Amino acid sequence: MAFLPPVPASAAPDDDPDVPITISSLTPSRLTSDSSVTMTGTVTNRDDHAWTEAQAYLVIPAAPFTTRAQTREALDNPRAYTGVRVVESGTFDELGDLAPKETRRFSVTVPYDQLGISGAEGVYPVGVQVLATDTDGTRSPEALARATTFLPKIGRDRAAVPTSILWPFVMPTARDVRGDYTAPGKLLLSISTGGQLRNLLDLAVHTDTTGSTVLVDPALLVGVDDLAHGRHLPAGLELSAEQSHSADRFLQDLLQLARAQSVWVLDYDRPDSLALEQNPDLRTPLEDAIDRATETTLTTYQLSGRRVSWPTPGAITPSVLTSVRGSGDSPAIVTAAALPDWQPRLGSVVQYGTGSGPMPLLVTGIGSTSAGQRSVTTLRQRLLADAALATLERAGDPDSRAGAVAMVDPAWDPGTDWADAGLSDAFDSPFARGTRLDSLLASTPTAYAGRVPTAATARPLPRGQLQSAADIVTAALTLASMTPRSDAVKASLAREVAGLVAVRWRQDRSQGGLVAATRARVAEGTLDKIAVEAPASVTLSSSKGAFPLTILNNTADDVSVGVALDSSNPALDLPPLKPVEVGAGERLTVTVKVDLGRQRATFVTAQLTTPDGKPIGDPTTFTVRSSSIGTVLWVAMGAAGLLVLLALVRRFYRRRTRLTSEALADDD
């Protein structure tokens, strides 16, 4: 086949064929004058027709990039110039025909002296382009598909710059109206062998820890633990022993990684910071619940680390940053786009002055989902490219704090074939010094005095959803005050509250509102299961007496409750009943003594209370009356007896008088 002459790498064809390329490996990781460049990867034909006589060519320009703007343009703009194809014999790969849905591997090797580069210091964009023949027999000189990464060339006399990777492990699923996980099967697949989270964890474990920082969402720890022990799973879903073991193994491996190196701790389930800031009347109880959920989880799993906030890019405003500042040593993760005046020379960690004091911001600029971040190799090369450009910048600017920090996408799947990619090579380069993020925070970050967007572009969670979550907080504190399992109850419901204000619900607002409202009704309904019963009316045999009250506890916890008593007669003083213990699912009857005095009847209200006197549920009202049989009855009975006695005496006297008169008459 005739070789095409060298032509500039041009834009993709107008018909935009769907033929993605993945770069699997690139050697060396940095250019030297005595090495050949070898790139391997895969080409997949996702079109519904074949491409024939496909060839893969290495692409590289003569002059290197020297600014980050050039590297961003190369990744973000598919029409950007990234060099010329190397077409010498033996430097390209004959792929043959690509059938629909078929994937082919490629490998191209070009000796240094055939690269056609100037050899100047900088970052050379290097990539692969595929040419092929269409179904109509035409063969365009324009690339059918392309992929680009970077190859730095820096002298050994340059000073090394801080280089770091942040590994986020975030809970990917929520809980539904029943409190069960919405996608436990998906989570199980993700943490099992070959799954996305398992692959990400394995890569992090096998990457040099000198430049690694782990960001852990406590909700993921709880979620995986629940999965391993069969908690909060939909009815009918049962895990096998092997699946439970797989979940537990992931949890233990993640904890081991977090304990072995620098760890940052995300607020439980990544709450919607913008929604909290825009609802100041609900913010305090909700943030207290989020803090409780975070801290109790860390205690449970014996983990400690630096707390960190992660607002979404469109939610970053001065007021939001003020609200998430905390004590001032907890950084917020922001994108470079959120700080319009940020420059790499300021460093990846800057100090921003909020309304409540200064706070550190971690500015991220490398994401794993862009065109140049589809594989471990391209992540490594992007990190090295940023480090190389930072080295050159520092050489020309003594005040520069430029470095290289990559935060990988928590949903990125590095796959299982990353062992040969050599991600740790990013920290072995002479110009890249592996540095943990805590070290950057401790090095007195440069102040950022530039702009921050005054208005958010993101749409926060609705207030109704936050109100439902706040209602759960109220119910939780009330229930916790009555049970000996106070801490456990507050921790459990705090995790539920944090999950209801998670930023993920922005993607499903109607479902989020439904779940929050339903769970609030369930929490409040739990309190309704604790009630007091009284007779409709009570009749005392005298002004003094007693009546029964029955306390019902239909919850799953033992509770301690008191009863406040009130009378419609202000002169009648009814002291409250001291708190009593009522077992789970049990009922307890107590006796109340009362003295109505001269009152014939009164209305009495019985109100359940927490041990500290807070009312619970609805009160019960009933009547208490006296039969008035006491003194009056005895006086009446005494009077009646006296009258009977007098009558008998009179009758006896009259009879005796008559008999005496008759006797005297007979004697005469």
TIGUTOR-202000 format. One line per 10 residues: number of its first residue (from 1); their letters; for each residue x, y, z of C-alpha. Coordinates in nm, 3 decimals, padded with zeros to 5 digits. Layout:
N
NUM	a	X Y Z; ...
***
This chain:
668
1	maflppvpas	00.000 00.000 00.000; 00.130 00.345 -00.090; 00.234 00.564 00.200; 00.066 00.897 00.253; 00.295 01.198 00.277; 00.327 01.377 00.611; 00.027 01.604 00.662; -00.083 01.813 00.958; -00.318 01.640 01.198; -00.654 01.790 01.104
11	aapdddpdvp	-01.006 01.792 01.229; -01.231 01.489 01.240; -01.452 01.426 00.934; -01.784 01.598 00.920; -01.979 01.273 00.951; -01.817 01.221 01.292; -01.764 00.844 01.291; -01.796 00.671 01.626; -01.456 00.502 01.651; -01.305 00.572 01.995
21	itissltpsr	-00.939 00.509 02.077; -00.794 00.421 02.416; -00.424 00.467 02.487; -00.316 00.174 02.703; 00.058 00.238 02.737; 00.326 00.489 02.646; 00.699 00.441 02.689; 00.900 00.619 02.797; 00.692 00.838 03.031; 00.926 01.130 02.958
31	ltsdssvtmt	01.133 01.199 02.649; 01.505 01.139 02.632; 01.730 01.163 02.328; 01.825 00.795 02.332; 01.488 00.623 02.341; 01.217 00.518 02.100; 00.855 00.611 02.166; 00.612 00.321 02.179; 00.237 00.366 02.215; -00.021 00.089 02.241
41	gtvtnrddha	-00.395 00.085 02.277; -00.725 -00.021 02.126; -00.954 00.102 01.849; -01.325 00.017 01.861; -01.566 00.053 01.570; -01.902 00.151 01.716; -02.050 00.234 01.375; -02.293 00.002 01.204; -02.067 -00.043 00.902; -01.710 -00.160 00.848
51	wteaqaylvi	-01.397 00.050 00.799; -01.136 -00.120 00.587; -00.757 -00.105 00.550; -00.719 00.082 00.878; -00.377 00.213 00.982; -00.260 00.368 01.311; -00.002 00.649 01.304; 00.188 00.826 01.581; 00.133 01.203 01.583; 00.371 01.460 01.735
61	paapfttraq	00.463 01.826 01.661; 00.811 01.962 01.608; 00.784 02.218 01.890; 00.657 02.144 02.242; 00.379 02.310 02.435; 00.498 02.545 02.706; 00.170 02.658 02.866; -00.123 02.484 03.031; -00.361 02.666 02.802; -00.213 02.471 02.510
71	trealdnpra	-00.261 02.138 02.685; -00.620 02.223 02.777; -00.694 02.321 02.419; -00.550 01.995 02.290; -00.777 01.793 02.521; -01.092 02.000 02.500; -01.097 02.087 02.130; -01.101 01.790 01.890; -01.000 02.025 01.608; -00.689 02.151 01.786
81	ytgvrvvesg	-00.354 02.101 01.617; -00.148 01.832 01.788; 00.128 01.762 01.534; 00.201 01.565 01.218; 00.181 01.197 01.148; 00.499 00.996 01.138; 00.465 00.790 00.820; 00.805 00.632 00.769; 00.803 00.262 00.700; 00.780 00.054 01.015
91	tfdelgdlap	00.647 00.337 01.230; 00.275 00.275 01.178; 00.052 -00.025 01.242; -00.159 -00.206 00.979; -00.488 -00.280 01.156; -00.676 -00.426 00.861; -01.053 -00.415 00.847; -01.266 -00.300 01.140; -01.604 -00.472 01.142; -01.896 -00.313 01.332
101	ketrrfsvtv	-01.853 -00.347 01.711; -01.504 -00.488 01.663; -01.206 -00.382 01.874; -00.848 -00.404 01.748; -00.523 -00.346 01.932; -00.256 -00.121 01.789; 00.112 -00.068 01.862; 00.333 00.196 01.704; 00.702 00.253 01.770; 00.905 00.550 01.646
111	pydqlgisga	01.279 00.597 01.717; 01.372 00.933 01.866; 01.553 01.049 01.552; 01.241 00.989 01.340; 01.009 01.192 01.563; 01.104 01.512 01.383; 01.103 01.719 01.702; 01.320 02.013 01.793; 01.426 01.863 02.125; 01.338 02.181 02.313
121	egvypvgvqv	01.217 02.158 02.672; 00.844 02.147 02.721; 00.552 01.912 02.677; 00.503 01.740 02.344; 00.148 01.637 02.260; 00.174 01.282 02.134; -00.111 01.077 02.006; -00.243 00.827 01.760; -00.457 00.877 01.453; -00.634 00.610 01.253
131	latdtdgtrs	-00.692 00.633 00.877; -00.931 00.396 00.701; -01.134 00.344 00.385; -01.507 00.414 00.392; -01.778 00.190 00.251; -01.782 00.383 -00.076; -01.410 00.321 -00.129; -01.295 00.673 -00.043; -00.993 00.716 00.182; -00.973 01.059 00.335
141	pealarattf	-00.640 01.201 00.455; -00.832 01.323 00.757; -00.823 01.104 01.066; -01.106 00.862 01.125; -01.027 00.863 01.499; -00.770 01.013 01.729; -00.649 01.024 02.090; -00.394 01.256 02.248; -00.175 01.252 02.555; 00.149 01.427 02.650
151	lpkigrdraa	00.519 01.349 02.665; 00.735 01.593 02.865; 01.102 01.664 02.793; 01.272 01.842 03.083; 01.639 01.864 03.173; 01.762 01.696 03.490; 01.884 02.023 03.635; 01.531 02.152 03.689; 01.388 02.165 04.042; 01.112 01.918 04.121
161	vptsilwpfv	00.760 02.049 04.197; 00.493 01.905 04.430; 00.289 01.638 04.253; -00.016 01.469 04.400; -00.319 01.250 04.326; -00.647 01.265 04.518; -00.848 00.940 04.518; -01.219 00.998 04.597; -01.431 00.706 04.719; -01.790 00.826 04.725
171	mptardvrgd	-02.118 00.648 04.797; -02.289 00.593 04.458; -02.640 00.495 04.571; -02.920 00.626 04.794; -03.194 00.479 05.014; -03.559 00.466 04.914; -03.888 00.540 05.089; -03.859 00.215 05.287; -03.506 00.293 05.396; -03.361 00.027 05.166
181	ytapgkllls	-03.076 00.090 04.923; -03.201 00.173 04.576; -02.932 -00.013 04.383; -02.760 -00.267 04.611; -02.688 -00.501 04.322; -02.508 -00.227 04.130; -02.304 -00.138 04.437; -02.215 -00.503 04.490; -02.093 -00.535 04.131; -01.890 -00.216 04.167
191	istggqlrnl	-01.701 -00.335 04.476; -01.652 -00.694 04.356; -01.360 -00.817 04.146; -01.354 -00.633 03.815; -01.600 -00.366 03.933; -01.542 00.008 03.902; -01.484 00.087 04.270; -01.280 -00.230 04.319; -01.057 -00.138 04.024; -01.016 00.218 04.151
201	ldlavhtdtt	-00.924 00.092 04.497; -00.674 -00.161 04.363; -00.506 00.109 04.154; -00.486 00.344 04.452; -00.343 00.068 04.672; -00.066 -00.005 04.419; 00.026 00.359 04.356; 00.315 00.521 04.538; 00.175 00.664 04.861; 00.423 00.953 04.874
211	gstvlvdpal	00.198 01.152 04.643; -00.141 01.001 04.722; -00.426 01.131 04.935; -00.747 00.935 04.987; -01.083 01.113 05.008; -01.338 00.891 05.184; -01.712 00.941 05.201; -01.824 00.790 05.535; -02.154 00.694 05.369; -01.964 00.447 05.150
221	lvgvddlahg	-01.820 00.275 05.458; -02.168 00.239 05.608; -02.322 00.131 05.279; -02.070 -00.143 05.209; -02.089 -00.263 05.568; -02.469 -00.279 05.542; -02.431 -00.476 05.223; -02.191 -00.722 05.384; -02.433 -00.785 05.672; -02.758 -00.780 05.478
231	rhlpaglels	-02.896 -00.457 05.624; -03.141 -00.226 05.443; -03.175 -00.456 05.143; -03.497 -00.485 04.941; -03.726 -00.774 05.028; -03.625 -01.091 04.852; -03.261 -00.992 04.801; -03.021 -01.217 04.986; -02.647 -01.216 04.938; -02.447 -01.532 04.917
241	aeqshsadrf	-02.162 -01.593 05.158; -01.918 -01.516 04.875; -02.089 -01.185 04.797; -02.092 -01.083 05.162; -01.725 -01.170 05.186; -01.651 -00.962 04.876; -01.822 -00.660 05.033; -01.640 -00.703 05.363; -01.306 -00.744 05.185; -01.358 -00.418 04.996
251	lqdllqlara	-01.443 -00.239 05.320; -01.136 -00.370 05.500; -00.907 -00.290 05.205; -01.041 00.065 05.184; -00.996 00.116 05.558; -00.645 -00.022 05.543; -00.558 00.217 05.260; -00.708 00.513 05.444; -00.531 00.432 05.770; -00.196 00.377 05.601
261	qsvwvldydr	-00.168 00.721 05.442; -00.302 01.073 05.440; -00.683 01.066 05.438; -00.937 01.339 05.383; -01.294 01.285 05.502; -01.587 01.412 05.303; -01.899 01.532 05.483; -02.132 01.232 05.509; -02.286 01.153 05.167; -02.166 01.482 05.013
271	pdslaleqnp	-02.445 01.721 05.122; -02.582 01.999 04.902; -02.388 02.295 05.042; -02.580 02.543 04.829; -02.919 02.427 04.959; -02.798 02.445 05.319; -02.661 02.796 05.270; -02.987 02.918 05.113; -03.200 02.789 05.403; -03.035 02.944 05.711
281	dlrtpledai	-03.324 02.858 05.946; -03.280 02.487 05.871; -02.905 02.487 05.828; -02.795 02.449 06.190; -02.994 02.135 06.280; -02.912 01.974 05.946; -02.540 02.051 05.969; -02.538 01.919 06.325; -02.688 01.595 06.196; -02.434 01.576 05.912
291	dratettltt	-02.149 01.632 06.159; -02.289 01.365 06.391; -02.325 01.119 06.104; -01.968 01.186 05.992; -01.803 01.171 06.333; -01.989 00.865 06.462; -01.902 00.677 06.143; -01.535 00.765 06.180; -01.547 00.641 06.539; -01.718 00.318 06.437
301	yqlsgrrvsw	-01.454 00.237 06.177; -01.161 00.376 06.377; -01.066 00.629 06.116; -00.948 00.986 06.152; -00.864 01.247 05.895; -00.904 01.603 05.779; -01.263 01.709 05.714; -01.323 01.851 05.367; -01.615 02.002 05.174; -01.685 01.943 04.807
311	ptpgaitpsv	-01.946 02.185 04.666; -02.050 02.127 04.307; -01.882 02.363 04.057; -02.193 02.573 03.995; -02.260 02.612 04.367; -01.944 02.796 04.466; -02.011 03.150 04.587; -01.857 03.360 04.867; -02.153 03.285 05.095; -02.131 02.909 05.030
321	ltsvrgsgds	-01.759 02.909 05.104; -01.827 03.103 05.423; -02.088 02.847 05.529; -01.859 02.546 05.472; -01.549 02.703 05.625; -01.583 02.537 05.964; -01.287 02.599 06.192; -01.071 02.725 05.908; -00.844 02.423 05.859; -01.094 02.225 05.652
331	paivtaaalp	-01.038 02.282 05.279; -01.303 02.303 05.012; -01.246 02.134 04.677; -01.315 02.369 04.386; -01.248 02.370 04.015; -01.031 02.627 03.843; -01.342 02.752 03.661; -01.492 02.856 03.997; -01.201 03.097 04.056; -01.184 03.312 03.742
341	dwqprlgsvv	-00.865 03.490 03.850; -00.678 03.179 03.963; -00.348 03.107 03.790; -00.129 02.798 03.823; 00.149 03.014 03.965; -00.063 03.059 04.280; -00.038 02.689 04.351; -00.297 02.413 04.371; -00.383 02.512 04.730; -00.471 02.877 04.792
351	qygtgsgpmp	-00.608 03.065 05.090; -00.937 03.246 05.046; -01.075 03.505 05.285; -01.438 03.431 05.372; -01.679 03.631 05.584; -01.581 03.420 05.884; -01.206 03.405 05.822; -00.954 03.249 05.584; -00.987 02.894 05.454; -00.784 02.675 05.216
361	llvtgigsts	-00.914 02.585 04.872; -00.786 02.291 04.669; -00.805 02.392 04.304; -00.838 02.092 04.075; -00.775 02.103 03.704; -00.716 01.743 03.602; -01.020 01.521 03.565; -01.025 01.161 03.454; -01.323 01.192 03.220; -01.177 01.427 02.963
371	agqrsvttlr	-01.046 01.307 02.628; -00.696 01.269 02.763; -00.793 01.085 03.080; -00.950 00.759 02.964; -00.673 00.533 03.089; -00.417 00.509 03.366; -00.146 00.592 03.115; -00.307 00.916 03.003; -00.369 01.014 03.365; -00.001 00.959 03.439
381	qrlladaala	00.107 01.161 03.136; -00.127 01.448 03.215; 00.009 01.462 03.569; 00.367 01.462 03.438; 00.281 01.727 03.181; 00.146 01.961 03.448; 00.453 01.898 03.662; 00.682 01.972 03.367; 00.506 02.299 03.287; 00.512 02.396 03.655
391	tleragdpds	00.888 02.333 03.659; 00.941 02.564 03.363; 00.716 02.830 03.516; 00.902 02.824 03.846; 01.231 02.860 03.661; 01.111 03.190 03.513; 00.911 03.307 03.816; 01.079 03.268 04.157; 00.749 03.348 04.332; 00.554 03.077 04.151
401	ragavamvdp	00.395 02.802 04.361; 00.290 02.599 04.058; 00.258 02.223 04.098; 00.053 01.930 03.971; -00.253 01.792 04.146; -00.493 01.541 03.989; -00.830 01.453 04.139; -00.966 01.151 03.959; -01.335 01.121 03.884; -01.501 00.900 04.150
411	awdpgtdwad	-01.695 00.725 03.871; -01.383 00.655 03.662; -01.311 00.289 03.594; -00.939 00.232 03.533; -01.008 -00.129 03.437; -00.794 -00.420 03.542; -00.505 -00.385 03.293; -00.327 -00.103 03.471; -00.036 -00.293 03.622; 00.199 -00.206 03.334
421	aglsdafdsp	00.084 00.155 03.310; 00.324 00.258 03.588; 00.123 00.536 03.750; 00.384 00.560 04.025; 00.630 00.674 03.759; 00.465 01.015 03.790; 00.643 01.054 04.125; 00.977 00.910 04.013; 01.047 01.178 03.755; 01.331 01.422 03.838
431	fargtrldsl	01.094 01.718 03.801; 00.796 01.572 03.995; 00.810 01.532 04.373; 00.540 01.316 04.526; 00.364 01.528 04.789; 00.057 01.459 04.999; -00.207 01.729 05.009; -00.169 01.782 05.384; 00.188 01.892 05.317; 00.063 02.151 05.068
441	lastptayag	-00.178 02.285 05.330; 00.103 02.315 05.582; 00.322 02.520 05.349; 00.141 02.856 05.395; -00.071 02.871 05.079; -00.078 03.183 04.865; -00.372 03.415 04.924; -00.636 03.427 04.653; -00.783 03.777 04.633; -00.952 03.734 04.298
451	rvptaatarp	-01.312 03.692 04.202; -01.555 03.422 04.309; -01.895 03.403 04.134; -02.148 03.609 04.327; -02.443 03.397 04.215; -02.472 03.021 04.188; -02.559 02.863 03.857; -02.654 02.530 04.012; -03.010 02.460 04.123; -03.014 02.351 04.487
461	lprgqlqsaa	-03.238 02.092 04.645; -03.590 02.225 04.720; -03.667 02.366 05.062; -03.941 02.109 05.119; -03.688 01.829 05.109; -03.469 02.005 05.365; -03.773 02.073 05.584; -03.860 01.703 05.588; -03.502 01.622 05.684; -03.520 01.880 05.965
471	divtaaltla	-03.843 01.721 06.089; -03.656 01.393 06.121; -03.391 01.570 06.328; -03.659 01.694 06.568; -03.814 01.348 06.598; -03.473 01.188 06.642; -03.374 01.415 06.929; -03.708 01.356 07.100; -03.687 00.978 07.065; -03.322 00.974 07.169
481	smtprsdavk	-03.403 01.162 07.491; -03.632 00.878 07.599; -03.424 00.570 07.525; -03.108 00.429 07.681; -02.983 00.381 07.323; -02.974 00.757 07.282; -02.642 00.775 07.097; -02.729 00.490 06.861; -03.069 00.640 06.777; -02.923 00.984 06.708
491	aslarevagl	-02.642 00.837 06.496; -02.876 00.622 06.289; -03.122 00.899 06.213; -02.837 01.148 06.154; -02.709 00.923 05.874; -03.058 00.913 05.730; -03.086 01.292 05.745; -02.747 01.340 05.577; -02.852 01.104 05.299; -03.167 01.307 05.237
501	vavrwrqdrs	-02.972 01.630 05.172; -02.711 01.460 04.952; -02.631 01.647 04.633; -02.715 01.340 04.423; -03.087 01.414 04.468; -03.052 01.711 04.233; -03.067 01.453 03.954; -03.402 01.315 04.076; -03.583 01.592 04.260; -03.931 01.440 04.263
511	qgglvaatra	-03.805 01.114 04.408; -03.585 01.295 04.658; -03.877 01.497 04.788; -04.096 01.186 04.811; -03.832 00.988 05.000; -03.768 01.274 05.243; -04.137 01.333 05.315; -04.204 00.962 05.362; -03.910 00.910 05.594; -04.019 01.215 05.799
521	rvaegtldki	-04.365 01.063 05.843; -04.206 00.736 05.952; -03.990 00.915 06.211; -04.282 01.113 06.347; -04.498 00.798 06.340; -04.249 00.629 06.570; -04.325 00.891 06.834; -04.698 00.828 06.783; -04.641 00.469 06.894; -04.578 00.600 07.245
531	aveapasvtl	-04.909 00.710 07.397; -05.106 00.745 07.719; -05.458 00.608 07.771; -05.713 00.708 08.040; -06.074 00.622 08.115; -06.329 00.847 07.947; -06.444 00.953 08.295; -06.361 00.871 08.655; -06.602 00.882 08.950; -06.450 00.894 09.296
541	ssskgafplt	-06.633 00.760 09.599; -06.536 01.074 09.784; -06.341 01.389 09.721; -06.022 01.186 09.751; -05.938 00.890 09.535; -05.724 00.750 09.253; -05.754 00.668 08.886; -05.541 00.461 08.640; -05.333 00.579 08.341; -05.185 00.331 08.092
551	ilnntaddvs	-04.865 00.412 07.899; -04.821 00.222 07.570; -04.483 00.172 07.403; -04.520 00.009 07.064; -04.167 00.096 06.949; -03.869 -00.136 06.929; -03.685 00.046 07.208; -03.727 00.070 07.584; -03.833 00.423 07.674; -03.845 00.642 07.982
561	vgvaldssnp	-04.144 00.879 07.991; -04.323 01.099 08.241; -04.679 01.232 08.250; -04.772 01.596 08.299; -05.120 01.646 08.452; -05.329 01.956 08.424; -05.677 02.043 08.553; -05.945 02.276 08.427; -05.974 02.396 08.784; -05.676 02.623 08.858
571	aldlpplkpv	-05.720 02.559 09.230; -05.650 02.190 09.182; -05.276 02.113 09.178; -05.180 01.785 09.007; -04.807 01.714 09.034; -04.650 01.540 08.731; -04.566 01.172 08.740; -04.197 01.100 08.756; -04.051 00.923 08.448; -04.110 00.549 08.437
581	evgagerltv	-03.947 00.278 08.226; -04.166 00.105 07.970; -04.021 -00.187 07.779; -04.033 -00.223 07.402; -04.376 -00.342 07.291; -04.512 -00.324 07.646; -04.776 -00.126 07.839; -04.757 00.001 08.194; -05.045 00.115 08.415; -04.978 00.374 08.684
591	tvkvdlgrqr	-05.211 00.507 08.956; -05.272 00.877 09.007; -05.405 01.005 09.340; -05.627 01.311 09.344; -05.811 01.524 09.600; -06.097 01.727 09.456; -06.165 01.901 09.785; -06.497 02.083 09.757; -06.506 02.042 09.378; -06.766 01.809 09.241
601	atfvtaqltt	-06.591 01.753 08.901; -06.300 01.869 08.684; -06.142 01.803 08.345; -05.794 01.646 08.366; -05.541 01.646 08.080; -05.262 01.385 08.071; -04.963 01.468 07.849; -04.670 01.231 07.793; -04.331 01.396 07.834; -03.967 01.312 07.782
611	pdgkpigdpt	-03.755 01.278 08.097; -03.658 01.643 08.057; -04.021 01.755 08.034; -04.069 01.796 07.658; -04.426 01.707 07.546; -04.474 01.396 07.332; -04.770 01.338 07.106; -05.127 01.447 07.169; -05.268 01.491 07.523; -05.559 01.288 07.661
621	tftvrsssig	-05.844 01.469 07.839; -06.106 01.307 08.066; -06.338 01.400 08.354; -06.292 01.324 08.723; -06.594 01.369 08.947; -06.687 01.302 09.311; -07.009 01.115 09.400; -07.048 01.346 09.710; -07.142 01.053 09.932; -06.906 01.141 10.212
631	tvlwvamgaa	-07.006 01.371 10.499; -07.347 01.461 10.362; -07.437 01.095 10.323; -07.329 01.010 10.675; -07.512 01.309 10.822; -07.823 01.213 10.631; -07.795 00.856 10.745; -07.734 00.966 11.104; -08.036 01.197 11.096; -08.250 00.925 10.952
641	gllvllalvr	-08.136 00.685 11.224; -08.207 00.941 11.490; -08.558 00.997 11.360; -08.620 00.624 11.360; -08.493 00.601 11.716; -08.711 00.889 11.828; -09.009 00.728 11.665; -08.945 00.400 11.838; -08.898 00.572 12.176; -09.218 00.769 12.133
651	rfyrrrtrlt	-09.408 00.460 12.028; -09.271 00.268 12.324; -09.362 00.549 12.559; -09.716 00.576 12.429; -09.774 00.201 12.457; -09.642 00.194 12.808; -09.867 00.482 12.908; -10.172 00.307 12.763; -10.094 -00.022 12.939; -10.055 00.161 13.270
661	sealaddd	-10.390 00.333 13.230; -10.564 00.003 13.152; -10.412 -00.163 13.458; -10.536 00.111 13.687; -10.886 00.082 13.543; -10.899 -00.294 13.616; -10.799 -00.231 13.977; -11.090 -00.003 14.022
***
